[in-house]
Structures are given as C-alpha cells and as structure tokens.
Amino acid sequence: MKKTIPVLIAVVLILIIGGVAFGGQAIERYTYSHEQADLYEYFHITKESDVPIILQNEVTEQDAVLKDGICYLEYRDVQDILNSRFYIDKNEGLLLYTTPTEIIRASLDASSYTVNGVENPVDYCIFYAVEGNEETKYYIALDYVKKYTNFSYEVFTDPSRVQIYTSWEEEQAADIKSDTDVRLRGGVKSPILCHVKEGDRVVILDKMETWSQVKTADGFVGYVENKKLTNERTETPTPVTDYTEPEYTTLKQDKKICLGWHGVYSTTGNGTLNDVMANASGLTVIAPTWFSVSDTNGSLRSFAEASYVEKAHEKGLQVWGVVDDFNYLDDQGNRTDVAAVLASTTTRTALIDNIMNAAAACGMDGVNVDFEKVMDEAAGEDFVEFLRELSIRCRQAGLVFSVDDSVPYHFNTRYNLAEQGVIADYVIIMAYDEHWAGSEEAGSVSSIDYVRYAIEKTGEYVPGDKIVVALPFYTRLWITEGTSLTSEAYPMTGVDALLQKYNMTYDWDDATGQNYAEATDGTTLYQMWIEDLQSFNVKLTVMQNYELGGVAAWRLGFEPAGAWDLIRVYLER
C-alpha cells in the first residue's frame, strides 16, 4: 500500500500539469488577439504621399494626392471613376469641360475658370502638372470636379485615404451593439483594423455563421462577430444631386430619314445634283462631300455653293455638308495632319469657326462629320472633344449634327460611340467595307450578318432613334492570281456588265444574303458578292426589326432606279 501512494501522487500531479497545459492552450485559442494590422499594407501604401482611393466598398489601385489641404485625382482617374467629359489640352495647358451650350475653361495652375468669357474665382488651384521621366501627369481638384459631377468624397487620416461614392444602392446596415474591433479576417486571432464603438453604423457586405464582413464609416472593410451587431435593416443612402445635368437637345426629324451622300470633288460636281436626284424619290437629306481639312491651322477647303442648297431645298431636301479628314491632298500628295489640328484648342476652334462660317454662307441645314483617320487613343480623345465643341455651335446655330462611323469593334473604341450618342443628333453607322480594298481575303462588302451586327452593336451605345444605317450602292470584284489578291469597287449598276465580261455564274447565298458570283480563267479566280436589289431588300427587311433613325447610302448615282422603290417601302412602314 505504501508503495502505491507515491505512484498515485505522481499520476495526480501529471493530470494536474496536463490539465493546466490544456487549459492554457484552450484559453490561448479563444483569447482575442490585440495585434494591430499593418494599415499601410492593407491600403497598399508604398510611400508617404500615397492617398489610397476607396471607391464604394473597394480599395482601388489608384491614389489621390493631398496638396495644400485639397484632394486631387489624376486626370485619367477622374475620367475613369467620375466624369469622362473632362478634357485636358496638354499643348496649351487647358482643362476643358463641355455642356450642351458652353465650354468651361481653366488654365494650368490657375485658381479661376471661365464660362462664356466670364471669370469665376475659386480658393484652390484647379489643376496642376507633375513632370515625370516618361510622361507628365495632371491632377484635378475634386472640388472642381464636383461642380459638374454628382459624387461624394471624404478624406480620412492615419493613414490618409479618400472615400468616394458615385452610386447609392440599397444596402444592409446595422449598428454596433457594444464596443469591439474590426478584424482583417473572421476570427479572434486575426489582426485588428480599427475599433468601433457602441451605436456606430456599419454596412454588412457578407453575413456568415458567426462573423460578418462589414464596411465602417471611415472606409475599413473587415470582420466583426455577429453577436456585436444589432438593429439590422435595409437602407438606401441619399444620393448626391448637387449637379443637374443639362439636357442635350436634338434636331431629329419626326420620321425616319433617308440620306444619300453626293460625291462632289470640285465645284463642277455641284452641277450633277439633278442627275443623282433623277430617281431618288425617297431621299430626304443630301450630303455633298464639300469640305476637307486643308492645313494644320484648321483651314477648310470648300466646294460649297449656295445655289446648290437652293436647288436642293426646292426639291424638298435638307443639305448636310460633309466635313472629312482624308480627301484633301497637298501639292506633294500628302494628307493634312488632322490629329495635330484636333490636339490644339486654338486650331480646333479655328476649324470649327471655318465650318460654321461656311455653313452660314451657303445656308446648309446640317453638318456631317466623316473623320476616318483617327489613328490612336490620344487622337480619339481629341476627336471626341472636337465633336463636343462642334455640337455646341451646331446646336446654337440650329444645324443638324451627324457623325459617320465605321462598324464598332474592339479596335476602334477610340471613336467613343457612347458620347456621340449623347451629343450628336444622328450617328450614321457605315455598314459596309466588311471587306475592303486592303483586305487580306476576298469577301462581302456588306453581308446580312454584318449589317445585323452593326445595328445591334451600335445600339449598345447609341439610342435607336439616333442610329442611321448606311448601306452600299456598290459592290466589289475580287481577282486572285496565285498569291496576289486585288479588288475594285463598282457601282451596283455595273454588276451586269461585270458578270458578262468575266462570264461569271452566280447563286443565292443564304449566309451572306447575297448572290455570289464566281469564274475562273486559267489560274485566275474572279469572285463577287453581289450588291443588287435582292440583297438590298434583304438588308432593309432586317432593318425593319429595329427602331432606327433611318437609312443612308453611299453613294448617289451608283444605284439602279429600283432601289428607291425599296427604300420608300422601308420608310413608310
């Protein structure tokens, strides 16, 4: 018996020690950590000057800047996050903003802006530049952006950050039941982001079994225990409505339009008006190719004549003069560097002045812009600003303003159809040149799927009643000799002669909605996806399925008389 007592004591001691150890581990496991999260890492702050942007409930990759107590955003971030209508002329150091009737201007480093020549002072620098090794960056004061944009922002410190809201959707809210910590992740051992007090409001982003992801009023997104939440409810924040967006009025006709481009390449060409109008009984608008940008000062070569407009008016037509960026060649055969014209406010304004003066001199009814040499994103931005400014002048003068565009794809987004859909009266989508002279393979000028795609894709950006679908009055003959592929465009009226000349046979192709013709002569292959009355009618029939602003055609004089019978049926439906 005496021998067993020490053994029992040892066992008891082991159990006591084990229990203490286990209890200590359990206590440690369920004890709340007091470790503070690295907030610089949390907000992705790499240098002291960084001011992270919290957009809605997400920390973005962009940073703001605090300068003299004012919060600034980089120009591109302003465009991406807040308002894409701000435009900086880097050549002249100007920040521009357009409304339907005004151009608001601010100069680099200035503390004032002008509206219609009237200066308006503010108590901060509106925008400034920072030169870098690769590029100069421009920063715009958020208080200035707020003059023309509805959003809210608040700057917080320790560390510095800015919370921005641009939308105010319904959200799940709750109050903090008692003081607690917001943690980086769900769990008592997760580092602490911030402390919240009883009664503080939070937004519930994701509710789980015992923890919820919440957003605090000062921009932290983290986790709190569900037992710390009370008074859960659904709320819709009050939206910011400080700025009232002015209406972009339009000069659209009450019914569908029918526009025909008239190829005029000298003043002599104006004399062919009666010829191209001989059968065009459904035409409502004629668009002569009168104007081309002729130098980098914004000059305009013009073939416009008031007598042409008078004759067109007598025929019941409106005249929309075409302004292009490709038809003028200098003595050396070079086109004007139109990108340079558009990149400068001075020359851009000169070009617009020249357009408006020419319009007033001849009495035309509208301006039709056909710029097809906008080659990159920077030029695209300048081009869209040109359209904004020209639209203001057209609106003031009572001129119909229209823009010609290629079918939208990922590679030509620089033309910004969404903005055109706001500022223009009509957006004319050129549903042809599916295959063009420079194509690497032979194919249709305008297959039915291409037309359908053009309508539907444009409709993603532009209201349907502003969309005018332009169809071809021409076809293209393709010639393949070995590895060499060439082509030539021909009027619809010339198709029969081509079929006869090359002894081509044709059959209807459902896939393209066209007659397909083919012939071989030795090793030479001739191909033609024929634009004729049958294919033209297929296109017009498809167009009836959409609420559109009308139809256009390139170009007058290329079409058989029967095309106008089909157009009249389309217009009357």
C-alpha positions as a printed NumPy array, in Angstrom:
array([[   0.   ,    0.   ,    0.   ],
       [   2.811,    2.311,    0.927],
       [   4.362,    1.731,   -2.482],
       [   1.212,    2.703,   -4.405],
       [   0.753,    6.111,   -2.712],
       [   3.733,    7.775,   -4.475],
       [   2.516,    6.382,   -7.769],
       [  -0.959,    7.837,   -7.256],
       [   0.512,   11.17 ,   -6.286],
       [   2.631,   11.178,   -9.441],
       [  -0.366,   10.366,  -11.614],
       [  -2.401,   13.134,   -9.999],
       [   0.414,   15.599,  -10.5  ],
       [   0.72 ,   14.608,  -14.161],
       [  -3.018,   15.075,  -14.636],
       [  -2.923,   18.447,  -12.928],
       [   0.002,   19.611,  -15.031],
       [  -1.658,   18.301,  -18.214],
       [  -4.926,   19.971,  -17.312],
       [  -3.189,   23.249,  -16.683],
       [  -1.371,   22.981,  -20.004],
       [  -4.538,   22.022,  -21.881],
       [  -6.483,   24.789,  -20.213],
       [  -3.778,   27.251,  -21.101],
       [  -3.918,   26.156,  -24.716],
       [  -7.699,   26.448,  -24.727],
       [  -7.549,   29.897,  -23.181],
       [  -4.908,   30.918,  -25.689],
       [  -7.008,   29.58 ,  -28.55 ],
       [ -10.088,   31.559,  -27.621],
       [  -8.418,   34.713,  -26.327],
       [  -8.86 ,   37.78 ,  -28.566],
       [  -5.67 ,   38.917,  -30.241],
       [  -4.552,   42.506,  -29.713],
       [  -2.25 ,   42.519,  -32.755],
       [  -2.748,   45.574,  -34.949],
       [  -2.874,   45.102,  -38.711],
       [  -0.366,   46.952,  -40.862],
       [  -2.66 ,   49.62 ,  -42.33 ],
       [  -0.082,   50.702,  -44.874],
       [  -0.043,   47.179,  -46.237],
       [  -3.839,   46.968,  -46.006],
       [  -4.281,   50.121,  -48.126],
       [  -1.344,   49.252,  -50.427],
       [   0.558,   52.366,  -49.383],
       [   4.153,   52.244,  -50.569],
       [   5.204,   55.843,  -49.929],
       [   4.142,   58.533,  -47.515],
       [   2.468,   60.69 ,  -50.171],
       [   0.092,   57.92 ,  -51.306],
       [  -3.577,   58.607,  -50.62 ],
       [  -5.472,   55.421,  -51.491],
       [  -8.891,   55.719,  -53.095],
       [ -11.758,   53.673,  -51.69 ],
       [ -14.437,   53.566,  -54.379],
       [ -17.726,   52.352,  -52.956],
       [ -16.532,   49.346,  -50.901],
       [ -13.278,   48.547,  -52.703],
       [  -9.754,   49.859,  -52.273],
       [  -8.673,   50.711,  -55.811],
       [  -5.207,   50.587,  -57.323],
       [  -5.266,   54.35 ,  -57.861],
       [  -4.086,   57.01 ,  -55.425],
       [  -5.235,   60.547,  -54.805],
       [  -2.988,   63.439,  -53.789],
       [  -3.392,   65.865,  -50.893],
       [  -1.907,   69.255,  -51.683],
       [  -2.432,   72.335,  -49.519],
       [  -5.368,   70.604,  -47.87 ],
       [  -7.101,   69.937,  -51.214],
       [  -7.711,   66.452,  -52.591],
       [  -6.722,   65.862,  -56.228],
       [  -7.186,   62.936,  -58.582],
       [  -5.024,   62.181,  -61.589],
       [  -6.727,   63.179,  -64.853],
       [  -7.205,   59.612,  -66.099],
       [  -8.672,   58.559,  -62.773],
       [ -11.147,   61.433,  -62.947],
       [ -12.21 ,   60.21 ,  -66.372],
       [ -12.412,   56.554,  -65.352],
       [ -14.063,   56.964,  -61.961],
       [ -16.014,   60.219,  -62.025],
       [ -16.596,   62.008,  -65.319],
       [ -15.138,   61.209,  -68.744],
       [ -16.159,   64.571,  -70.191],
       [ -13.22 ,   66.424,  -68.651],
       [ -10.566,   67.048,  -71.282],
       [  -7.023,   68.39 ,  -70.972],
       [  -5.279,   70.192,  -73.823],
       [  -1.684,   69.349,  -72.972],
       [  -0.317,   71.648,  -75.676],
       [  -1.977,   74.775,  -74.346],
       [  -2.33 ,   73.857,  -70.67 ],
       [  -6.124,   73.965,  -70.554],
       [  -8.707,   71.922,  -68.704],
       [ -11.997,   71.955,  -70.621],
       [ -15.468,   70.778,  -69.771],
       [ -18.368,   70.998,  -72.193],
       [ -22.091,   71.187,  -71.589],
       [ -24.698,   71.254,  -74.37 ],
       [ -24.207,   75.005,  -74.746],
       [ -20.949,   76.012,  -73.055],
       [ -17.231,   75.334,  -72.868],
       [ -15.828,   75.82 ,  -69.357],
       [ -12.092,   76.54 ,  -69.299],
       [  -9.421,   76.533,  -66.626],
       [  -5.735,   77.235,  -67.189],
       [  -2.896,   75.228,  -65.69 ],
       [  -2.135,   76.259,  -62.066],
       [  -4.991,   78.788,  -62.113],
       [  -7.479,   79.437,  -59.312],
       [ -10.298,   80.505,  -61.596],
       [ -12.279,   79.221,  -64.561],
       [ -14.207,   80.945,  -67.332],
       [ -17.698,   80.335,  -68.647],
       [ -18.626,   82.277,  -71.78 ],
       [ -15.708,   84.609,  -71.11 ],
       [ -16.769,   85.346,  -67.52 ],
       [ -14.109,   84.56 ,  -64.923],
       [ -15.107,   82.648,  -61.795],
       [ -12.557,   82.549,  -58.933],
       [ -12.131,   79.626,  -56.52 ],
       [  -9.947,   79.321,  -53.416],
       [  -7.774,   76.478,  -54.688],
       [  -5.637,   75.511,  -57.665],
       [  -7.977,   73.794,  -60.127],
       [  -5.39 ,   71.58 ,  -61.805],
       [  -1.634,   71.235,  -61.918],
       [   1.008,   69.123,  -63.638],
       [   3.799,   66.891,  -62.373],
       [   6.543,   66.08 ,  -64.858],
       [   7.86 ,   62.534,  -64.788],
       [  10.6  ,   60.684,  -66.608],
       [   8.181,   59.169,  -69.117],
       [   5.148,   61.446,  -69.053],
       [   3.594,   64.464,  -67.439],
       [   0.663,   63.747,  -65.161],
       [  -2.155,   66.161,  -64.465],
       [  -4.141,   66.382,  -61.248],
       [  -7.612,   67.904,  -60.896],
       [  -9.172,   69.149,  -57.658],
       [ -12.129,   67.022,  -56.581],
       [ -13.988,   70.154,  -55.502],
       [ -13.836,   71.384,  -59.089],
       [ -14.964,   68.04 ,  -60.489],
       [ -17.954,   68.187,  -58.108],
       [ -19.195,   71.322,  -59.855],
       [ -20.153,   69.149,  -62.836],
       [ -20.476,   65.672,  -61.325],
       [ -22.613,   64.038,  -58.651],
       [ -20.475,   62.14 ,  -56.171],
       [ -19.402,   62.38 ,  -52.548],
       [ -15.963,   62.144,  -51.047],
       [ -14.389,   62.317,  -47.607],
       [ -10.73 ,   62.369,  -46.625],
       [  -9.538,   60.418,  -43.578],
       [  -6.155,   60.328,  -41.844],
       [  -3.894,   57.808,  -40.079],
       [  -3.259,   56.754,  -42.759],
       [  -4.51 ,   59.271,  -45.317],
       [  -7.206,   57.904,  -47.627],
       [ -10.225,   59.162,  -49.531],
       [ -13.624,   57.502,  -49.648],
       [ -15.609,   58.154,  -52.848],
       [ -19.205,   57.228,  -53.594],
       [ -20.634,   57.539,  -57.107],
       [ -23.743,   55.386,  -56.656],
       [ -26.156,   54.864,  -53.824],
       [ -27.703,   51.424,  -53.989],
       [ -29.826,   49.662,  -51.404],
       [ -27.628,   48.162,  -48.674],
       [ -27.82 ,   46.121,  -45.473],
       [ -26.916,   48.226,  -42.433],
       [ -26.532,   47.506,  -38.723],
       [ -25.45 ,   49.215,  -35.506],
       [ -22.63 ,   48.091,  -33.249],
       [ -24.142,   46.584,  -30.086],
       [ -21.091,   47.185,  -27.896],
       [ -17.527,   48.378,  -28.389],
       [ -15.498,   45.936,  -30.461],
       [ -12.726,   45.58 ,  -33.02 ],
       [ -12.997,   45.202,  -36.777],
       [ -10.556,   42.494,  -37.824],
       [  -8.738,   41.801,  -41.067],
       [ -10.363,   38.371,  -41.333],
       [ -13.022,   36.465,  -39.439],
       [ -11.566,   35.033,  -36.222],
       [ -10.383,   36.248,  -32.834],
       [  -6.726,   35.806,  -33.798],
       [  -6.936,   37.985,  -36.895],
       [  -5.166,   41.371,  -36.683],
       [  -7.232,   44.434,  -35.781],
       [  -8.007,   47.019,  -38.472],
       [  -9.884,   49.537,  -36.338],
       [ -12.081,   49.969,  -33.283],
       [ -15.819,   50.669,  -33.454],
       [ -17.999,   51.927,  -30.644],
       [ -21.472,   51.145,  -29.476],
       [ -24.   ,   52.787,  -31.832],
       [ -21.624,   53.104,  -34.787],
       [ -23.281,   52.306,  -38.116],
       [ -21.734,   49.7  ,  -40.402],
       [ -22.743,   48.23 ,  -43.74 ],
       [ -22.988,   44.448,  -43.886],
       [ -21.291,   43.159,  -47.026],
       [ -21.36 ,   39.427,  -46.291],
       [ -23.018,   37.696,  -43.339],
       [ -21.618,   34.33 ,  -42.298],
       [ -22.304,   31.915,  -39.435],
       [ -20.57 ,   33.745,  -36.586],
       [ -18.786,   36.652,  -38.304],
       [ -19.837,   39.254,  -40.868],
       [ -17.828,   41.289,  -43.324],
       [ -18.675,   44.941,  -42.733],
       [ -17.733,   48.385,  -44.017],
       [ -17.133,   51.156,  -41.485],
       [ -17.948,   54.821,  -41.992],
       [ -14.257,   55.657,  -42.369],
       [ -13.561,   53.174,  -45.141],
       [ -12.403,   49.966,  -43.462],
       [ -13.703,   46.644,  -44.768],
       [ -13.199,   43.882,  -42.223],
       [ -14.955,   41.443,  -39.934],
       [ -16.911,   41.642,  -36.671],
       [ -18.716,   38.986,  -34.703],
       [ -22.426,   38.695,  -35.418],
       [ -23.181,   38.985,  -31.703],
       [ -21.822,   42.539,  -31.87 ],
       [ -24.418,   43.608,  -34.473],
       [ -27.898,   44.889,  -33.731],
       [ -30.748,   46.713,  -35.454],
       [ -30.043,   45.151,  -38.831],
       [ -32.066,   46.804,  -41.619],
       [ -32.197,   47.624,  -45.302],
       [ -31.401,   51.235,  -46.212],
       [ -30.908,   53.264,  -49.359],
       [ -28.43 ,   56.144,  -48.917],
       [ -29.499,   59.583,  -50.052],
       [ -27.858,   60.215,  -53.439],
       [ -25.866,   63.342,  -54.193],
       [ -27.841,   65.561,  -56.568],
       [ -25.903,   68.822,  -56.321],
       [ -25.322,   68.979,  -60.083],
       [ -28.212,   68.95 ,  -62.518],
       [ -27.102,   67.554,  -65.872],
       [ -28.344,   69.905,  -68.611],
       [ -30.387,   68.415,  -71.428],
       [ -28.699,   67.677,  -74.73 ],
       [ -31.401,   68.828,  -77.103],
       [ -31.553,   67.266,  -80.555],
       [ -32.804,   68.203,  -84.002],
       [ -34.19 ,   64.863,  -85.079],
       [ -36.94 ,   64.57 ,  -87.652],
       [ -40.333,   63.144,  -86.693],
       [ -39.95 ,   60.237,  -89.105],
       [ -37.122,   58.105,  -90.438],
       [ -34.658,   59.954,  -92.624],
       [ -33.129,   58.81 ,  -95.9  ],
       [ -29.705,   60.313,  -96.514],
       [ -27.669,   59.982,  -99.68 ],
       [ -24.059,   61.045,  -99.993],
       [ -23.315,   63.036, -103.13 ],
       [ -19.695,   62.717, -104.242],
       [ -18.612,   66.294, -105.016],
       [ -14.876,   66.689, -105.601],
       [ -14.87 ,   70.091, -107.282],
       [ -17.334,   72.908, -107.725],
       [ -18.187,   71.369, -111.089],
       [ -19.565,   68.376, -109.206],
       [ -22.359,   70.536, -107.811],
       [ -23.825,   70.596, -111.302],
       [ -24.64 ,   66.875, -111.087],
       [ -27.335,   67.396, -108.454],
       [ -30.187,   66.884, -110.897],
       [ -28.538,   63.769, -112.319],
       [ -28.124,   61.982, -108.985],
       [ -31.622,   63.032, -107.957],
       [ -33.277,   61.706, -111.108],
       [ -34.724,   58.614, -109.429],
       [ -34.185,   59.388, -105.737],
       [ -37.808,   59.993, -104.855],
       [ -37.488,   58.761, -101.252],
       [ -34.479,   60.904, -100.387],
       [ -34.919,   63.405,  -97.54 ],
       [ -31.316,   64.53 ,  -96.933],
       [ -28.481,   65.004,  -99.405],
       [ -24.925,   65.153,  -98.068],
       [ -22.417,   66.601, -100.559],
       [ -18.741,   65.894,  -99.85 ],
       [ -17.86 ,   69.568,  -99.784],
       [ -15.359,   70.185,  -97.013],
       [ -11.899,   68.848,  -96.195],
       [  -9.371,   69.955,  -93.584],
       [  -6.622,   71.509,  -95.68 ],
       [  -3.856,   72.551,  -93.275],
       [  -2.755,   72.32 ,  -89.656],
       [  -4.129,   75.788,  -88.92 ],
       [  -7.67 ,   74.479,  -89.229],
       [  -8.332,   75.8  ,  -92.717],
       [ -11.086,   74.259,  -94.796],
       [ -11.189,   73.521,  -98.497],
       [ -14.74 ,   74.079,  -99.629],
       [ -16.768,   73.317, -102.748],
       [ -19.975,   74.614, -101.169],
       [ -22.342,   76.779, -103.196],
       [ -25.499,   78.492, -102.035],
       [ -27.165,   77.785, -105.381],
       [ -26.841,   74.037, -104.713],
       [ -28.621,   74.433, -101.388],
       [ -31.368,   76.487, -103.008],
       [ -31.975,   73.812, -105.65 ],
       [ -31.977,   71.049, -103.031],
       [ -34.471,   72.977, -100.925],
       [ -36.704,   73.34 , -103.957],
       [ -36.683,   69.544, -104.202],
       [ -37.708,   69.259, -100.546],
       [ -34.279,   68.14 ,  -99.36 ],
       [ -32.155,   69.131,  -96.415],
       [ -28.448,   69.636,  -97.141],
       [ -25.895,   68.341,  -94.651],
       [ -22.407,   69.317,  -95.764],
       [ -19.788,   66.602,  -95.229],
       [ -16.525,   67.531,  -93.462],
       [ -13.782,   64.92 ,  -93.897],
       [ -10.169,   64.324,  -92.913],
       [  -8.968,   62.389,  -95.961],
       [  -9.999,   63.911,  -99.307],
       [  -7.546,   66.821,  -99.367],
       [  -4.007,   66.246, -100.653],
       [  -1.343,   68.944, -100.826],
       [   0.986,   69.525, -103.786],
       [   3.206,   66.665, -102.608],
       [   0.249,   64.303, -102.335],
       [   0.182,   64.35 ,  -98.53 ],
       [  -2.895,   64.493,  -96.345],
       [  -3.227,   67.114,  -93.647],
       [  -2.093,   66.088,  -90.175],
       [  -5.602,   66.441,  -88.787],
       [  -4.521,   64.903,  -85.474],
       [  -2.346,   67.978,  -84.894],
       [  -5.311,   70.237,  -85.651],
       [  -7.563,   68.483,  -83.159],
       [  -4.926,   68.316,  -80.406],
       [  -4.788,   72.114,  -80.096],
       [  -7.707,   74.145,  -78.78 ],
       [  -6.645,   77.105,  -80.916],
       [  -6.619,   75.208,  -84.223],
       [  -9.605,   73.077,  -83.244],
       [ -11.583,   76.249,  -82.617],
       [ -10.363,   77.731,  -85.906],
       [ -11.582,   74.642,  -87.767],
       [ -14.981,   74.85 ,  -86.09 ],
       [ -15.207,   78.568,  -86.886],
       [ -14.453,   77.822,  -90.532],
       [ -17.101,   75.098,  -90.665],
       [ -19.724,   77.356,  -89.146],
       [ -18.827,   80.272,  -91.419],
       [ -19.078,   78.027,  -94.478],
       [ -22.434,   76.688,  -93.285],
       [ -23.796,   80.179,  -92.812],
       [ -22.505,   81.318,  -96.205],
       [ -24.242,   78.574,  -98.19 ],
       [ -27.315,   78.159,  -95.998],
       [ -26.989,   74.41 ,  -95.489],
       [ -29.094,   72.639,  -92.862],
       [ -26.606,   70.378,  -91.135],
       [ -23.016,   69.263,  -90.634],
       [ -21.971,   65.679,  -91.321],
       [ -18.547,   64.745,  -89.896],
       [ -16.669,   61.932,  -91.65 ],
       [ -13.253,   61.566,  -89.986],
       [ -11.758,   58.169,  -90.789],
       [  -8.086,   58.806,  -89.988],
       [  -8.292,   58.97 ,  -86.193],
       [  -5.471,   56.525,  -85.633],
       [  -4.935,   56.109,  -81.876],
       [  -6.464,   56.664,  -78.447],
       [  -4.917,   60.104,  -77.961],
       [  -6.236,   61.287,  -81.324],
       [  -9.578,   59.73 ,  -80.442],
       [  -9.818,   61.805,  -77.301],
       [  -9.073,   64.983,  -79.265],
       [ -11.589,   63.978,  -81.936],
       [ -14.369,   63.464,  -79.406],
       [ -13.631,   66.851,  -77.843],
       [ -13.863,   68.351,  -81.337],
       [ -17.286,   66.73 ,  -81.716],
       [ -18.427,   68.103,  -78.363],
       [ -17.365,   71.626,  -79.237],
       [ -18.77 ,   71.457,  -82.768],
       [ -22.063,   70.114,  -81.428],
       [ -22.389,   73.199,  -79.232],
       [ -22.002,   75.507,  -82.207],
       [ -24.422,   73.455,  -84.326],
       [ -26.956,   73.468,  -81.502],
       [ -26.662,   77.232,  -81.184],
       [ -26.994,   77.717,  -84.96 ],
       [ -29.894,   75.296,  -85.385],
       [ -27.89 ,   72.924,  -87.605],
       [ -28.442,   69.168,  -87.564],
       [ -25.255,   67.493,  -86.342],
       [ -24.381,   63.975,  -87.518],
       [ -21.278,   61.777,  -87.394],
       [ -20.273,   58.921,  -89.711],
       [ -18.747,   55.862,  -88.05 ],
       [ -17.362,   52.502,  -89.005],
       [ -18.981,   49.428,  -87.507],
       [ -17.834,   49.264,  -83.86 ],
       [ -15.23 ,   46.698,  -82.846],
       [ -12.671,   46.459,  -80.047],
       [ -10.031,   48.104,  -82.24 ],
       [ -11.956,   51.353,  -82.904],
       [ -13.415,   52.187,  -79.494],
       [ -11.499,   55.482,  -79.642],
       [ -14.411,   56.941,  -81.617],
       [ -16.484,   56.719,  -78.409],
       [ -19.938,   55.937,  -79.779],
       [ -21.493,   56.336,  -76.334],
       [ -20.502,   60.002,  -76.209],
       [ -21.536,   60.505,  -79.827],
       [ -24.923,   59.079,  -78.898],
       [ -25.332,   61.888,  -76.38 ],
       [ -24.017,   64.891,  -78.293],
       [ -24.978,   64.12 ,  -81.918],
       [ -28.423,   64.298,  -83.471],
       [ -27.663,   61.254,  -85.623],
       [ -24.934,   58.607,  -85.616],
       [ -24.579,   57.135,  -89.106],
       [ -23.098,   53.662,  -88.977],
       [ -21.435,   52.696,  -92.248],
       [ -22.498,   49.05 ,  -92.575],
       [ -20.167,   48.376,  -95.48 ],
       [ -16.471,   47.76 ,  -96.114],
       [ -16.783,   44.472,  -94.257],
       [ -14.112,   43.532,  -96.778],
       [ -12.327,   46.465,  -98.368],
       [  -9.552,   47.155, -100.849],
       [  -6.848,   46.31 ,  -98.325],
       [  -8.426,   43.108,  -97.018],
       [  -6.246,   40.014,  -96.917],
       [  -9.119,   37.801,  -98.04 ],
       [ -11.944,   38.182, -100.513],
       [ -15.425,   38.628,  -99.144],
       [ -18.651,   40.557,  -98.994],
       [ -18.821,   44.328,  -98.814],
       [ -21.89 ,   44.063,  -96.597],
       [ -23.255,   40.667,  -95.595],
       [ -26.554,   40.468,  -93.76 ],
       [ -24.902,   39.309,  -90.529],
       [ -22.551,   42.278,  -90.739],
       [ -25.492,   44.662,  -91.065],
       [ -27.283,   42.993,  -88.183],
       [ -24.157,   43.145,  -86.033],
       [ -23.635,   46.822,  -86.933],
       [ -27.138,   47.694,  -85.763],
       [ -27.064,   45.695,  -82.562],
       [ -23.536,   46.646,  -81.511],
       [ -24.148,   50.336,  -82.187],
       [ -27.39 ,   50.026,  -80.235],
       [ -25.366,   49.161,  -77.139],
       [ -24.059,   52.738,  -77.146],
       [ -26.487,   54.899,  -79.13 ],
       [ -30.275,   55.336,  -78.797],
       [ -32.011,   53.544,  -81.661],
       [ -33.813,   56.618,  -82.975],
       [ -30.426,   58.299,  -83.482],
       [ -28.932,   55.41 ,  -85.466],
       [ -28.941,   55.723,  -89.251],
       [ -27.749,   52.589,  -91.053],
       [ -25.725,   53.333,  -94.185],
       [ -25.831,   50.71 ,  -96.941],
       [ -23.653,   50.365, -100.054],
       [ -24.767,   51.227, -103.565],
       [ -21.596,   49.466, -104.758],
       [ -20.054,   46.021, -104.933],
       [ -16.506,   44.713, -105.209],
       [ -14.876,   42.409, -107.777],
       [ -12.083,   40.265, -106.344],
       [  -9.288,   38.865, -108.51 ],
       [  -6.92 ,   36.184, -107.21 ],
       [  -3.837,   35.351, -109.271],
       [  -1.62 ,   32.901, -107.42 ],
       [  -0.918,   34.553, -104.069],
       [  -1.899,   38.015, -105.302],
       [  -5.307,   39.37 , -104.26 ],
       [  -6.68 ,   42.607, -105.703],
       [ -10.107,   44.16 , -105.893],
       [ -12.003,   47.029, -107.464],
       [ -15.235,   48.693, -106.376],
       [ -18.044,   49.051, -108.933],
       [ -21.495,   50.663, -108.825],
       [ -24.492,   48.381, -108.458],
       [ -25.44 ,   49.493, -111.953],
       [ -22.218,   47.97 , -113.291],
       [ -22.772,   44.435, -111.975],
       [ -24.425,   43.017, -115.093],
       [ -21.557,   44.192, -117.283],
       [ -19.037,   42.529, -114.96 ],
       [ -20.942,   39.25 , -114.982],
       [ -20.956,   39.286, -118.748],
       [ -17.346,   40.409, -119.131],
       [ -15.913,   37.639, -116.952],
       [ -18.554,   35.04 , -117.851],
       [ -19.469,   34.681, -114.178],
       [ -22.276,   32.499, -112.887],
       [ -23.981,   33.174, -109.593],
       [ -26.213,   31.576, -106.97 ],
       [ -28.034,   32.892, -103.938],
       [ -26.055,   32.565, -100.704],
       [ -28.247,   32.48 ,  -97.598],
       [ -25.281,   33.024,  -95.284],
       [ -24.472,   36.47 ,  -96.702],
       [ -27.913,   37.379,  -98.026],
       [ -26.408,   37.978, -101.462],
       [ -25.874,   36.414, -104.837],
       [ -22.36 ,   35.02 , -105.03 ],
       [ -20.662,   35.018, -108.449],
       [ -17.518,   33.194, -109.467],
       [ -15.494,   32.418, -112.564],
       [ -12.038,   31.139, -113.42 ],
       [  -9.805,   31.951, -116.337],
       [  -6.774,   29.707, -116.279],
       [  -5.196,   30.302, -112.864],
       [  -7.137,   33.493, -112.23 ],
       [ -10.147,   33.409, -109.896],
       [ -12.863,   36.077, -110.093],
       [ -15.287,   36.467, -107.184],
       [ -18.098,   38.851, -106.395],
       [ -20.579,   39.035, -103.525],
       [ -23.162,   40.988, -105.444],
       [ -24.905,   44.069, -104.104],
       [ -28.152,   44.161, -106.072],
       [ -31.821,   44.884, -105.433],
       [ -32.322,   41.454, -103.904],
       [ -29.559,   41.865, -101.318],
       [ -30.541,   45.494, -100.729],
       [ -34.092,   44.425,  -99.92 ],
       [ -32.842,   41.756,  -97.502],
       [ -30.939,   44.429,  -95.582],
       [ -33.911,   46.809,  -95.462],
       [ -36.165,   43.969,  -94.312],
       [ -33.833,   43.174,  -91.414],
       [ -33.687,   46.857,  -90.512],
       [ -37.461,   46.842,  -90.047],
       [ -36.925,   44.746,  -86.926],
       [ -35.246,   47.661,  -85.165],
       [ -36.399,   51.121,  -84.115],
       [ -33.916,   53.169,  -86.13 ],
       [ -33.49 ,   56.773,  -87.166],
       [ -33.346,   55.917,  -90.852],
       [ -31.242,   54.714,  -93.751],
       [ -28.327,   56.189,  -95.71 ],
       [ -26.473,   55.105,  -98.838],
       [ -23.023,   55.558, -100.364],
       [ -23.254,   56.898, -102.902],
       [ -25.862,   58.6  , -105.073],
       [ -25.618,   57.709, -108.742],
       [ -24.348,   54.171, -108.113],
       [ -27.816,   52.655, -107.663],
       [ -30.426,   51.226, -110.021],
       [ -33.743,   53.059, -110.042],
       [ -35.482,   50.165, -108.304],
       [ -33.525,   50.796, -105.096],
       [ -35.722,   53.798, -104.369],
       [ -38.897,   51.742, -104.557],
       [ -37.468,   49.512, -101.834],
       [ -36.366,   52.495,  -99.754],
       [ -39.814,   54.075,  -99.934],
       [ -41.372,   50.854,  -98.644],
       [ -38.902,   50.854,  -95.745],
       [ -39.593,   54.489,  -94.897],
       [ -43.365,   54.06 ,  -94.994],
       [ -43.553,   51.023,  -92.701]])
